[in-house]
Amino acid sequence: MMKFSKYLLVVALLTSVSHTCSAQNEKVTMGSGGIEWISFEQAVFLNDMKPKKIFIDVYTDWCGWCKRMDAGTFKDSLVSKYISENYYAVKLNAETKDTIRFRDKVFVLSPK
């Protein structure tokens, strides 16, 4: 359990997955010179070719703080430049019903 929790924390903070279910396969750019958001699958593919950490913004459509991050923090030129240069940036809707495959693991939304 501890290993899973540690793995999940790493995935959530540094490495893991775009805006809506339909946008998860599209490249999304926020503003000119903003962060270039890509799908989780694209990030994994690019990481295999050129290793780089994956930054994952986990959000929900109803989250006020998530919207505030999009409107402020992620549009800040220093933040967007740093993230774009050092990470593959991915947006992951925490409530997506899409199945996410990463290496030999499969992640699905658990029913409540």
Secondary structure in CASP SS format (residue, H / E / C, confidence):
PFRMAT SS
TARGET T0000
AUTHOR 0000-0000-0000
METHOD secondary structure of the structure
MODEL  1
M C 1.00
M H 1.00
K H 1.00
F H 1.00
S H 1.00
K H 1.00
Y H 1.00
L H 1.00
L H 1.00
V H 1.00
V H 1.00
A H 1.00
L H 1.00
L H 1.00
T H 1.00
S C 1.00
V C 1.00
S C 1.00
H C 1.00
T C 1.00
C C 1.00
S H 1.00
A H 1.00
Q H 1.00
N H 1.00
E C 1.00
K C 1.00
V E 1.00
T E 1.00
M C 1.00
G C 1.00
S C 1.00
G C 1.00
G C 1.00
I C 1.00
E E 1.00
W E 1.00
I E 1.00
S C 1.00
F H 1.00
E H 1.00
Q H 1.00
A H 1.00
V H 1.00
F H 1.00
L H 1.00
N H 1.00
D H 1.00
M H 1.00
K C 1.00
P C 1.00
K C 1.00
K E 1.00
I E 1.00
F E 1.00
I E 1.00
D E 1.00
V E 1.00
Y E 1.00
T C 1.00
D C 1.00
W C 1.00
C C 1.00
G H 1.00
W H 1.00
C H 1.00
K H 1.00
R H 1.00
M H 1.00
D H 1.00
A H 1.00
G C 1.00
T H 1.00
F H 1.00
K H 1.00
D C 1.00
S H 1.00
L H 1.00
V H 1.00
S H 1.00
K H 1.00
Y H 1.00
I H 1.00
S H 1.00
E H 1.00
N H 1.00
Y E 1.00
Y E 1.00
A E 1.00
V E 1.00
K E 1.00
L E 1.00
N E 1.00
A C 1.00
E C 1.00
T C 1.00
K C 1.00
D C 1.00
T C 1.00
I E 1.00
R E 1.00
F E 1.00
R C 1.00
D C 1.00
K E 1.00
V E 1.00
F E 1.00
V C 1.00
L C 1.00
S C 1.00
P C 1.00
K C 1.00
END
